[in-house]
Amino acid sequence: MAQKIKELARKHSVPIVENKPLARTLFKTIDIGGFIPRELYKAVAEVLAYVYRLKGIRK
């Protein structure tokens, strides 16, 4: 599944942020559309902040 997502991202020039421990934890602990557990807020926020910085650079 992850490989297919990365392949599609590359095909459409979408930046990829890899954080395997976070991805595995999210995959194991929440359902699609579920809430992010409080203990993962900081890690998810760091990824989102990085993505928003990239988005600003690409404009």
Secondary structure, 3 states (H helix, E strand, C coil): CHHHHHHHHHHCCCCCCCCHHHHHHHHHHCCCCCCCCHHHHHHHHHHHHHHHHHHHHHC
